[in-house]
Every structure is written in structure tokens, then in C-alpha cells.
Amino acid sequence: METATVIREGEFQTVRLPKGFHLSTPTVGVRHEGEAIVLEPLRPAAWPEGFFDSIHITDPAFVRPDQGQLPLVKSL
């Protein structure tokens, strides 16, 4: 098990994570799980700008198959 250093700064604490535990996001969720404190990267609430413009599916395996005829719908 690796260890981390806890630094007290007034009412706050900072945890210095070892190199192998660096997070890829600046914001994390924090929760208790029993006596453990769990840090989890937060997922963005929205897709990055331009994300859907960058998707181009040209592989024929992604072609939508024929859906056939829709059944008739009775008028109400």
C-alpha cells in the first residue's frame, strides 16, 4: 500500500498523492465509505464543444438496416 501526506491548512486539508495516483481532472467527488474517504473523478455534465461534429462513421458495419413498414395506426 502506498501512503499519502495530509497537510492541514486552516480549516482545510490537502492530500499529496503519490505519483502513481495522480488524477486527470481538477475536480473530484468526495464521499465516505465506512471509515474510508473515496475520491472519484467527476464526469463532465455536457459533451465537449464540437464533439458531435468530430464524429464521422463511414464504416459500412454501422449502416442502419432497413426497418420495414410501420404498422397502420388507428385514428382516435
N, CA and C atoms as a LAMMPS dump frame, in Angstrom:
ITEM: TIMESTEP
0
ITEM: NUMBER OF ATOMS
228
ITEM: BOX BOUNDS ff ff ff
-5.0000000000000000e+02 5.0000000000000000e+02
-5.0000000000000000e+02 5.0000000000000000e+02
-5.0000000000000000e+02 5.0000000000000000e+02
ITEM: ATOMS id mol type element x y z
1 1 1 N 0.848 -1.178 0
2 1 2 C 0 0 0
3 1 3 C 0.89 1.236 0
4 2 1 N 0.537 2.193 -0.852
5 2 2 C 1.247 3.474 -0.896
6 2 3 C 0.679 4.374 0.201
7 3 1 N 1.403 5.4 0.568
8 3 2 C 0.91 6.352 1.553
9 3 3 C 0.906 7.752 0.949
10 4 1 N 0.038 8.61 1.479
11 4 2 C -0.054 9.994 1.052
12 4 3 C 0.149 10.886 2.265
13 5 1 N 0.524 12.131 2.035
14 5 2 C 0.752 13.086 3.116
15 5 3 C -0.461 14.003 3.231
16 6 1 N -0.958 14.197 4.451
17 6 2 C -2.075 15.106 4.708
18 6 3 C -1.498 16.383 5.307
19 7 1 N -1.836 17.524 4.704
20 7 2 C -1.338 18.819 5.153
21 7 3 C -2.535 19.642 5.612
22 8 1 N -2.486 20.133 6.843
23 8 2 C -3.574 20.957 7.38
24 8 3 C -3.316 22.412 7.018
25 9 1 N -4.352 23.064 6.434
26 9 2 C -4.277 24.477 6.05
27 9 3 C -5.499 25.186 6.609
28 10 1 N -5.42 25.662 7.833
29 10 2 C -6.568 26.289 8.485
30 10 3 C -7.656 25.258 8.701
31 11 1 N -8.853 25.516 8.145
32 11 2 C -9.974 24.582 8.276
33 11 3 C -9.97 23.499 7.198
34 12 1 N -9.024 23.571 6.266
35 12 2 C -8.976 22.637 5.151
36 12 3 C -7.787 21.705 5.282
37 13 1 N -7.832 20.611 4.534
38 13 2 C -6.709 19.688 4.45
39 13 3 C -6.381 19.444 2.988
40 14 1 N -5.116 19.279 2.701
41 14 2 C -4.641 18.944 1.374
42 14 3 C -3.998 17.573 1.449
43 15 1 N -4.277 16.726 0.485
44 15 2 C -3.663 15.404 0.438
45 15 3 C -2.71 15.375 -0.749
46 16 1 N -1.454 15.077 -0.487
47 16 2 C -0.449 14.966 -1.558
48 16 3 C -0.42 13.508 -1.992
49 17 1 N -0.902 13.267 -3.21
50 17 2 C -0.983 11.902 -3.724
51 17 3 C 0.35 11.463 -4.318
52 18 1 N 0.701 10.185 -4.142
53 18 2 C 1.916 9.674 -4.788
54 18 3 C 1.775 9.726 -6.307
55 19 1 N 2.89 9.705 -7.006
56 19 2 C 2.932 9.858 -8.458
57 19 3 C 1.979 8.909 -9.187
58 20 1 N 1.871 7.68 -8.794
59 20 2 C 1.02 6.705 -9.474
60 20 3 C -0.466 6.919 -9.271
61 21 1 N -0.838 7.918 -8.449
62 21 2 C -2.244 8.155 -8.142
63 21 3 C -2.724 9.522 -8.631
64 22 1 N -1.964 10.176 -9.498
65 22 2 C -2.367 11.495 -9.98
66 22 3 C -3.689 11.397 -10.732
67 23 1 N -4.528 12.393 -10.561
68 23 2 C -5.844 12.437 -11.193
69 23 3 C -5.776 13.253 -12.475
70 24 1 N -6.607 12.89 -13.448
71 24 2 C -6.602 13.584 -14.735
72 24 3 C -7.581 14.754 -14.767
73 25 1 N -8.296 14.986 -13.681
74 25 2 C -9.289 16.057 -13.635
75 25 3 C -9.033 16.928 -12.408
76 26 1 N -9.296 18.239 -12.507
77 26 2 C -9.038 19.109 -11.357
78 26 3 C -10.118 19.047 -10.284
79 27 1 N -11.268 18.448 -10.588
80 27 2 C -12.372 18.375 -9.636
81 27 3 C -12.737 16.919 -9.387
82 28 1 N -12.9 16.58 -8.119
83 28 2 C -13.254 15.208 -7.761
84 28 3 C -14.441 15.218 -6.805
85 29 1 N -15.176 14.105 -6.797
86 29 2 C -16.215 13.899 -5.808
87 29 3 C -15.574 13.266 -4.579
88 30 1 N -16.094 13.59 -3.405
89 30 2 C -15.559 13.053 -2.154
90 30 3 C -16.718 12.434 -1.387
91 31 1 N -16.503 11.21 -0.893
92 31 2 C -17.548 10.557 -0.103
93 31 3 C -16.905 9.617 0.905
94 32 1 N -17.671 9.308 1.942
95 32 2 C -17.245 8.327 2.936
96 32 3 C -17.765 6.962 2.527
97 33 1 N -16.962 5.966 2.695
98 33 2 C -17.373 4.571 2.519
99 33 3 C -16.848 3.834 3.747
100 34 1 N -17.704 3.735 4.772
101 34 2 C -17.237 3.218 6.054
102 34 3 C -16.267 4.223 6.651
103 35 1 N -15.096 3.778 7.033
104 35 2 C -14.074 4.686 7.56
105 35 3 C -13.186 5.262 6.456
106 36 1 N -13.347 4.782 5.23
107 36 2 C -12.524 5.248 4.107
108 36 3 C -13.09 6.54 3.53
109 37 1 N -12.211 7.36 2.989
110 37 2 C -12.593 8.552 2.228
111 37 3 C -12.233 8.257 0.78
112 38 1 N -13.226 8.332 -0.101
113 38 2 C -13.044 7.964 -1.5
114 38 3 C -13.078 9.219 -2.367
115 39 1 N -12.058 9.376 -3.211
116 39 2 C -12.016 10.467 -4.193
117 39 3 C -12.318 9.87 -5.557
118 40 1 N -13.273 10.459 -6.286
119 40 2 C -13.632 9.962 -7.614
120 40 3 C -13.646 11.107 -8.615
121 41 1 N -13.013 10.925 -9.785
122 41 2 C -13.09 11.971 -10.814
123 41 3 C -14.547 12.194 -11.209
124 42 1 N -14.916 13.458 -11.37
125 42 2 C -16.279 13.781 -11.797
126 42 3 C -16.348 13.785 -13.312
127 43 1 N -17.4 13.221 -13.839
128 43 2 C -17.61 13.239 -15.285
129 43 3 C -18.236 14.569 -15.671
130 44 1 N -17.864 15.104 -16.82
131 44 2 C -18.456 16.381 -17.238
132 44 3 C -19.962 16.251 -17.431
133 45 1 N -20.684 17.325 -17.176
134 45 2 C -22.144 17.322 -17.324
135 45 3 C -22.576 17.439 -18.781
136 46 1 N -21.666 17.834 -19.649
137 46 2 C -22.005 18.004 -21.066
138 46 3 C -20.847 17.486 -21.923
139 47 1 N -21.153 17.199 -23.182
140 47 2 C -20.114 16.768 -24.116
141 47 3 C -19.221 17.952 -24.44
142 48 1 N -17.942 17.718 -24.7
143 48 2 C -17.06 18.828 -25.075
144 48 3 C -17.566 19.514 -26.341
145 49 1 N -17.324 20.83 -26.437
146 49 2 C -17.776 21.597 -27.597
147 49 3 C -17.193 21.004 -28.877
148 50 1 N -18.047 20.803 -29.88
149 50 2 C -17.616 20.258 -31.163
150 50 3 C -17.481 18.746 -31.186
151 51 1 N -17.821 18.068 -30.092
152 51 2 C -17.653 16.614 -30.015
153 51 3 C -18.427 15.901 -31.125
154 52 1 N -19.699 16.239 -31.295
155 52 2 C -20.515 15.538 -32.279
156 52 3 C -20.135 15.91 -33.715
157 53 1 N -19.558 17.086 -33.908
158 53 2 C -19.078 17.464 -35.241
159 53 3 C -17.867 16.632 -35.644
160 54 1 N -17.159 16.085 -34.651
161 54 2 C -15.941 15.327 -34.94
162 54 3 C -16.21 13.85 -35.218
163 55 1 N -17.454 13.415 -35.059
164 55 2 C -17.781 12.002 -35.264
165 55 3 C -18.225 11.789 -36.71
166 56 1 N -17.52 10.92 -37.404
167 56 2 C -17.865 10.58 -38.786
168 56 3 C -17.79 9.059 -38.907
169 57 1 N -18.943 8.417 -38.949
170 57 2 C -18.964 6.958 -39.053
171 57 3 C -19.173 6.597 -40.513
172 58 1 N -18.11 6.128 -41.157
173 58 2 C -18.196 5.748 -42.563
174 58 3 C -18.066 4.244 -42.756
175 59 1 N -17.878 3.502 -41.687
176 59 2 C -17.756 2.049 -41.765
177 59 3 C -19.116 1.459 -42.137
178 60 1 N -19.2 0.64 -43.194
179 60 2 C -20.481 0.049 -43.602
180 60 3 C -21.131 -0.802 -42.51
181 61 1 N -20.364 -1.263 -41.537
182 61 2 C -20.936 -2.058 -40.45
183 61 3 C -21.887 -1.217 -39.598
184 62 1 N -21.788 0.119 -39.689
185 62 2 C -22.64 0.991 -38.9
186 62 3 C -23.878 1.457 -39.655
187 63 1 N -24.095 0.949 -40.866
188 63 2 C -25.265 1.337 -41.637
189 63 3 C -26.505 0.748 -40.97
190 64 1 N -27.521 1.579 -40.811
191 64 2 C -28.759 1.124 -40.182
192 64 3 C -29.509 0.221 -41.149
193 65 1 N -29.878 -0.978 -40.7
194 65 2 C -30.612 -1.886 -41.587
195 65 3 C -32.018 -1.358 -41.867
196 66 1 N -32.614 -1.847 -42.956
197 66 2 C -33.973 -1.463 -43.308
198 66 3 C -34.907 -1.819 -42.151
199 67 1 N -35.766 -0.889 -41.782
200 67 2 C -36.67 -1.08 -40.644
201 67 3 C -38.029 -1.64 -41.057
202 68 1 N -38.248 -1.801 -42.349
203 68 2 C -39.529 -2.343 -42.793
204 68 3 C -40.627 -1.291 -42.72
205 69 1 N -41.858 -1.735 -42.923
206 69 2 C -43.008 -0.84 -42.911
207 69 3 C -43.543 -0.68 -41.495
208 70 1 N -43.977 0.532 -41.17
209 70 2 C -44.62 0.762 -39.886
210 70 3 C -46.051 0.24 -39.951
211 71 1 N -46.551 -0.314 -38.86
212 71 2 C -47.955 -0.756 -38.864
213 71 3 C -48.886 0.447 -38.923
214 72 1 N -50.073 0.261 -39.474
215 72 2 C -51.054 1.323 -39.536
216 72 3 C -51.512 1.666 -38.124
217 73 1 N -51.759 2.939 -37.897
218 73 2 C -52.225 3.415 -36.594
219 73 3 C -53.68 3.835 -36.742
220 74 1 N -54.544 3.32 -35.877
221 74 2 C -55.965 3.671 -35.924
222 74 3 C -56.153 5.093 -35.408
223 75 1 N -57.024 5.841 -36.036
224 75 2 C -57.357 7.174 -35.569
225 75 3 C -58.19 7.072 -34.302
226 76 1 N -57.99 8 -33.414
227 76 2 C -58.775 8.008 -32.175
228 76 3 C -60.014 8.819 -32.296
